[in-house]
Amino acid sequence: NAGTEADVYICVYGERGDTGSRQLLRSQKPRKFLKGQTDIFAVEAVHLGQLYKIVIGHSGLGSGNGWFLSKVVIKDPVTDLDYTFLCHRWLDQGQDDGSIARELTLADVGTFPG
């Protein structure tokens, strides 16, 4: 029960602005946001420069809408850089702190081996 069927939204922030709230619609998987699954989405936006945070959450609608999010990795197609935002928390009104949205800041890649 760590996946969700609720609508998931993301806003990406960079030094040149943000994307605004965008629903993550078309995954490369037939069913999105399942436990243990990696979903891949394309989000069109102007180049935001260096990324520093995201806000990700869901609508809270539907049965079993709680979601355990491990991390979000954003690949910048212009610079070919990967930006990792760690979460390792529930987005669930009945779990953790009850929040269905999280603000995540860029992980310090210098603290991870490899």
Backbone hydrogen bonds, N-H to C=O, Kabsch-Sander energy under -0.5 kcal/mol:
donor,donor_aa,acceptor,acceptor_aa,energy
4,T,33,F,-1.8
9,Y,57,G,-3.2
10,I,22,R,-2.6
11,C,55,V,-2.0
13,Y,53,K,-2.9
14,G,17,G,-3.2
15,E,50,Q,-1.8
16,R,48,L,-2.2
17,G,14,G,-1.7
19,T,12,V,-1.8
22,R,10,I,-2.7
24,L,8,V,-2.9
25,L,23,Q,-1.0
27,S,25,L,-1.0
28,Q,40,I,-0.8
37,Q,34,L,-2.0
39,D,37,Q,-0.6
43,V,41,F,-0.5
44,E,42,A,-0.5
52,Y,13,Y,-2.3
53,K,13,Y,-1.3
54,I,104,L,-2.4
55,V,11,C,-2.2
56,I,102,R,-2.5
57,G,9,Y,-2.2
58,H,100,I,-2.0
59,S,7,D,-2.0
65,N,62,G,-0.7
67,W,91,L,-1.3
68,F,2,A,-2.5
69,L,67,W,-0.7
69,L,89,R,-2.3
70,S,68,F,-0.6
72,V,85,F,-2.4
74,I,83,Y,-3.0
75,K,73,V,-0.5
76,D,74,I,-0.6
76,D,81,L,-3.1
80,D,76,D,-2.3
83,Y,74,I,-2.9
85,F,72,V,-3.0
86,L,84,T,-0.5
87,C,70,S,-2.8
88,H,69,L,-1.0
88,H,70,S,-1.0
89,R,69,L,-1.5
91,L,67,W,-3.3
92,D,90,W,-0.5
92,D,99,S,-1.2
95,Q,92,D,-1.2
98,G,95,Q,-2.7
102,R,56,I,-3.0
104,L,54,I,-2.8
104,L,102,R,-0.6
106,L,52,Y,-2.0
107,A,84,T,-3.1
109,V,107,A,-1.2
111,T,108,D,-2.2
112,F,109,V,-1.3
